[in-house]
Amino acid sequence: MSRLGHLGARLYRGEVGYDFVGKRKIWYGISILITITAIVGLAVRGLTMGIEFEGGAVFTTPKTSATVAQAEDVAQRASGHDAIVQKLGNKGLRIQISGIDTAKSDAIKTQLSKELKVPAEDINADLVGPSWGDQIANKAWTGLIVFMILVVIYLAIAFEWRMALAALVALIHDITITVGVYALVGFEVTPGTVIGLLTILGYSLYDTVVVFDGLKEGQRGITKQTRLTYSEMANKSLNGTLVRSINTTVVALLPVAGLLFIGGGVLGAGMLNDISLSLFVGLAAGAYSSIFIATPLVADLKERDPQMKALKKRVLAKRAAAAAKGETGEPQDAEPQDDEAEAETAGAVVGQRRQPSRNNRGKRR
């Protein structure tokens, strides 16, 4: 068995573990700091909206010896706006300029033909109106709101309202961080970005549901035992699914990292950055929120329940009594077990030890 698999088995059995829930104030503080940074970046720098949302023109040239820097300089002087130039596979150029109309696009096309030494009839110009981007944005907001509502309803039915609320907070946390990173980095927001943002919601929810499923299993009969409080049980369940969550996140991040750093960074395929950055940041934030935000938040909400408060008092009282007697008490990482079931198990074991074998009964007869 590999070291990671051996560690996962020990985490699942409760032999080792990290107190994620007990140190939740630290994670809350880190998340608040990251979220504030994202919001400030969004408010100060704003989002760089793509041509699909602002309108403009896209010029595609055939094979040319002009460089990307030369094309950017020509396009900016001709239009008076910032231009985004990308090298195509056929040695041609894709020149994107936002905020121009039809009349100005003809003049820009003529200027590009003259300075790039390309026939004007070979330059393809496509105009994009801002109304199309508005439609995409409106549909994206509608899809996001509907998704959030359905998630809350599903989790409230499958688990409970506290877990639904914690999952909703984690999703909002992930989206805020991803949008803030876009504002700080300055990447363009395109329809690919919108697709990436909607996609990461599913990944984030998957990690959260995996952890919540462990919580649901662990809290069965928890009020009938005096070994663990709810927070301790939640922490043990979280440690039990930790390696699985890490493996899932790493496997999902590897291809996305290849698109972002190799495809977009090394090979210069800038269009891959639109969707890969949102996926990369969203997946990482989703894994973080499911471990450090969602589960501790559920524990906070559950500890306010009267039954869990009473359970905590009983557990602490039993430990205090054991400490007063000089006993070690029950280990905190032991499996929560019903006291009646424990007595039945003990009785069954004793019965098996004292019950004479069938041969002995025959001899006595």
ABEGO torsion letter per residue (X at the ends): XBAAAAAAAAAAAGABEBBAAAAAAAAAAAAAAAAAAAAAAAAAAEBBBBAAAAEEBBBBBBBBABBAAAAAAAAAAAAGBBBBBBBBAAGBBBBBBBGBBAAAAAAAAAAAAAAAGBBAAABBBBBBBAAAAAAAAAAAAAAAAAAAAAAAAAAAAABBAAAAAAAAAAAAAAAAAAAAAAAAAGBBBBAAAAAAAAAAAAAAAAAAAAAAAAAAAAABGAAABAABBAAAAAAAAAAAAAAAAAAAAAAAAAAAAAAAAAAAAAAGBAAAAAAAAAAAAAAAAAAAAAAAAAAAAAAAAAAABAAAAAAAAAAAAAAAAAAAAGBAEBBAABBBBBAAAAAAAAAAAAAAAABBBAAAAAAAX
